[in-house]
Amino acid sequence: MASEEASLRALESLMTEFFHNCTTNERKREIEELLNNFAQQIGAWRFCLYFLSSTRNDYVMMYSLTVFENLINKMWLGVPSQDKMEIRSCLPKLLLAHHKTLPYFIRNKLCKVIVDIGRQDWPMFYHDFFTNILQLIQSPVTTPLGLIMLKTTSEELACPREDLSVARKEELRKLLLDQVQTVLGLLTGILESIWDKHSATAATPPPSPTSGESGDLLSSLLQSPSAAKLLNQPIPILDTDSEYICSLALECLAHLFSWIPLSTSITPSLLTTIFHFARFGCDTRARKMCSVNGSSHNSLLGQERGRLGVLAMACINELMSKNCVPMEFEEYLLRMFQQTFYLLQKITRENNAHTVKSRLEELDESYIEKFTDFLRLFVSVHLRRIESYSQFPVVEFLALLFKYTFHQPTHEGYFSCLDIWTLFLDYLTSKIKSRLADKEAVLNRYEDALVLLLTEVLNRIQFRYNQAQLEELDDETLDDDQQTEWQRYLRQSLEVVAKVMELLPTHAFSTLFPVLQDNLEVYLGLQQFVVTSGTGHRLNITAENDCRRLHCSLRDLSSLLQAVGRLAEYFTGDVFAARFNDALTVVERHAQSLAALQAYAHWLAQFYSEVHRQNPEQFISLVSTALEAITPLISSKVQEKLLLSACHLLVSLATTVRPVFLISIPAVQKVFNRITDTSAQRLPDKAQVLVCRALSNVLLLPWPNLPESEQQWAVRSTNHASLVSALTRDYRQLKATASLPQRKVQLEDTKVIIHQTLSVLEDIVESVSGESTKSRQICYQSLQESVQVSLALFPAFIHQSDVTDEMLSFFLTLFQGLRVQMGVPFTEQIIQTFLNMFTREQLAESILHEGSTGCRVVEKFLKILQVVVQEPGQVFKPFLPSVISLCMEQVYPIIAERSSPDVKAELFELLFRVLHHNWRYFFKSSVLASVQRGVAEEQMENEAQFSAIMQAFGQSFLQPDIHLFKQNLFYLETLNTKQKLYHKKIFRTTMLFQFVNVLLQVLVHKSHDLLQEEIGIATYNMASVDFDGFYSAFLPEFLASCDGVDSNQKNVLGRNFKMDRDLPSFTQNVHRLVNDLRYYRLCNDSLPPGTVKL
């Protein structure tokens, strides 16, 4: 034994050294290698068994268990059966002997190692594995140990990892399902007996002054006084051991519920017991007791009791999250809801000593989270099922949810509850749409609840009612969605308001408008406090209290204006006339308020079309007032936020409303003069672009409600040409000096001019791209000279990637919006210029040396080509050969070997468009051939180019980039759906099974696991073109070429792949093949060297 003793001492000192903070990384690596080599030796487990029984060193025990784990999971096949028997009998004995003294993490690891053996050998070689666990649970001394074993078994055997064959996984699940009823019975028994034993000894509390009030709702919820009485029993005080056992039992149940189907083996008595424990979470008395007695032991006890409530709710939520409910289980569900709502009522009950909020604050945060999860699952998964039960009081439930929502102690809790209301409102909206006949009845049932909700949500966003909480919200830091905490709070609240508005428009408006009116009065009343002095205007309010109230009122005004803006969509369309007066009130009051008025642009447009022939005075005065408010703000001296709001409103009036008289309003003419005056100071970039868009649209967009003859195109065309001419004066002068070398300072100035001009022109083109032909014609006439200048400048700046980037952006927008107007000859000239400029060297410089800007330039160039190759008709067909050769001979070789995804997505999209929109370039299908289907094969042209493109697609599937993989798989599938790609002779005979092979290898290597489903479907679509070839030739060849598996295993894999021809069975077979192939390789890797297999 000396050698084992000596090895143990050596191992202990190595472990101590390894974890000592003075040990160098170099030395740690040496020790690690030594330990790994020791573990790999055959028979090392005998030493480990001795170490486990003879050491008290945690590190040594953990190491020894890792050796066993490795042996069982990776080398078990090669272990002699005598050794296996010994291990199977020694490890459980060791666990039984030491489980009380081992540290919990060592004990849990040892349990897992024993369960791992069961996973491999039960029931064939380890027949008493599960009966041992059941015996442990039934013996009071070892109940906790048995429960830990049971939970580990559920985790490791019900959803095993992939180191098992599919057949074994299915066998294990079946074996476990056979045991479910027994296990659930045992767990119910444990929980019930502990509850009953301690209930008998619990002191009866004095009669509560509030106990009377809960009777009515409770009996309506529970339908039986006895159940209500049962749930009103006092909660027992548990000792520590009982508490520990209950928490283990509840953890087991939660895991079991995650995979067993809902069935009658989940009995009513089990559900009732779980609910008893859920009450621990909402019992504030337990916490009180702890704080009174003051000892830390007692307060820990309180936390533990709270934890039992959390665990019980976790069990309930596991059951709740199952959408598939068998008929016989529906009644149980109803009972579960009734019992949970009893709990909800308990935690939202008010009495003299407690407000609801303080009661919620006392509860464990995790318990509140679990409870909110329950409510979310109830509304999203089960409400439609339960609402039809006459005995379920939905309205009372909403009243409880309302209390629960508006007394949440944290902002996050409140957000989560608002989400639940949003789900409920969506449910209600879709229910009404599907049952228009009884719309009124449904709405009447819920009207009071919705009005209450609306009022309370509106109060919550106002400082007037909720200042303390709102001031806690951060309005500085941006989150991942680029909004601050305050903006998120406001946005989520306004979504709820908008959804109520959709259901109850009149109520919503009459609730919101008076509140808005109050704050507006305050704002408009400020005029009397504005004093004018030599330096300008200032507000003469100094008292601190007044300033604070004013601050609150203005914040509220801003929030309510956003609310009114959010509701704009509910005033247009069919309901325009019915809600006209409400909307008019809003718009008249807000002619000064930029953002809110902008939201009503569509309403104004509808108003305009209704009145333009009769008496448009009211409309004209509305628009004029708004413009008089806007124009003074369009100045570089105004704060940018306000300036941009004014510009956006101007754009909305010019684009959406489009009144004829806009151009003749003096305020608008003033803006024209300011923009075209070169001496005036230029606005900031964003504002300049918006104002130019508005002015261009005033001249370009057709006026609504007028015939073509009254559109005054000639005058408008001249005005537009002079507007663009003024905007591009400096830019057009660059043409003369473009080819001369420029000094650095001069170059920077030139870049600024290019940037400023192109951003404006690009925006003007984009805003007319969807408009009538006439608008686009005028636009192009005005821009023609600038476009030619851009083309002339392009070669001079080809090495300045930032400039090239902007130029290509502009050309891309031109191609997308005005290619018809540009005409064929000029378009050809542009494309030819680009093709000449982007040589192999230039592309390499852009992609390899200029970083992201260079790549962006190439991507935009490829995007322009995408527009070109999609163009129907024959005009651009002559470019196809040079486009394909640019892609395949110049761009593709540069990016093919790079791991970076830059440019690849755009290149493959271009190749896809080339194939998709120019199929006849490759496959000339004659009418005769299509009539005599199957007689003549389609003629193939440009075969080499087609093969090269397909080769590139195939290569992309071997690269790690998952987005590119997904995109390209989608492209191939689309080409198959639209053009029968997989059926073409060239694909079928030379490429089909290469692609299938690549896809299967990808599944085996698990490199793109997120796309398992898509890969399975694509494999089926390819194989289904030639099932006979797939089963008779491809599959045997694929298996023959697989390394790491022997011929017997290959035969089994082949036999298990049934010759199914429907999609679900086929993909199931593919996944089975992949799983088992990986499993066999794992087994074979784990055999000792030199093993002879017969």
Salt bridges, closest charged atoms under 4 A:
GLU5 OE2 - ARG9 NH2 2.85
GLU12 OE1 - ARG9 NH1 2.76
GLU17 OE2 - ARG27 NE 2.71
GLU26 OE1 - ARG29 NH2 3.24
GLU30 OE1 - ARG27 NH1 3.17
GLU69 OE1 - LYS109 NZ 2.78
GLU69 OE2 - LYS112 NZ 2.94
ASP83 OD1 - ARG46 NH2 3.46
GLU86 OE2 - ARG46 NH1 2.83
ASP116 OD2 - LYS112 NZ 2.75
ASP116 OD1 - ARG119 NE 3.85
ASP121 OD2 - ARG88 NH1 2.52
GLU155 OE2 - LYS151 NZ 3.34
GLU156 OE1 - ARG161 NH1 3.22
GLU162 OE1 - LYS1006 NZ 3.04
GLU162 OE2 - ARG1078 NH2 2.65
ASP163 OD2 - ARG119 NH2 3.08
ASP163 OD2 - ARG161 NH2 3.86
GLU170 OE2 - ARG1072 NH1 3.96
GLU171 OE1 - ARG168 NH1 2.97
ASP239 OD2 - HIS198 NE2 2.90
GLU251 OE1 - LYS151 NZ 3.83
GLU251 OE2 - ARG307 NH2 2.69
ASP283 OD1 - ARG285 NE 3.90
ASP283 OD2 - ARG305 NH2 3.89
GLU304 OE1 - ARG307 NH1 3.95
GLU330 OE2 - ARG385 NE 3.56
GLU331 OE2 - ARG335 NH2 3.84
GLU362 OE2 - LYS288 NZ 3.20
GLU362 OE1 - HIS354 NE2 3.34
ASP373 OD1 - ARG376 NH1 3.10
GLU387 OE1 - LYS431 NZ 2.64
GLU387 OE2 - ARG445 NH1 3.65
GLU412 OE2 - ARG488 NH1 3.30
ASP426 OD1 - LYS499 NZ 2.96
ASP438 OD2 - ARG435 NH2 3.01
GLU447 OE2 - HIS507 NE2 3.26
GLU456 OE2 - ARG460 NE 3.46
GLU472 OE1 - HIS411 NE2 3.66
GLU495 OE2 - ARG566 NE 2.87
GLU502 OE2 - LYS433 NZ 3.75
ASP518 OD2 - ARG464 NH2 3.85
GLU521 OE2 - ARG589 NH2 3.67
GLU544 OE2 - ARG548 NH2 3.02
ASP546 OD1 - ARG549 NH1 3.74
GLU569 OE2 - ARG566 NH1 2.76
ASP685 OD1 - ARG682 NH2 3.43
ASP685 OD2 - HIS755 NE2 3.02
ASP763 OD2 - ARG693 NE 2.75
GLU771 OE2 - ARG658 NH2 3.16
GLU785 OE1 - ARG732 NH1 3.53
ASP802 OD2 - LYS751 NZ 3.09
ASP805 OD2 - ARG856 NE 3.21
ASP805 OD1 - LYS860 NZ 2.63
GLU806 OE1 - HIS755 ND1 2.85
GLU845 OE1 - HIS799 ND1 3.45
GLU871 OE1 - ARG819 NE 2.28
GLU906 OE2 - LYS863 NZ 3.41
GLU909 OE2 - ARG913 NH2 3.22
GLU937 OE2 - ARG988 NH2 3.98
GLU938 OE1 - LYS984 NZ 2.60
GLU941 OE1 - LYS924 NZ 3.95
ASP1009 OD2 - LYS1006 NZ 2.90
ASP1028 OD1 - ARG1061 NH2 2.65
ASP1043 OD1 - ARG1081 NH2 3.21
ASP1046 OD2 - LYS1093 NZ 3.28
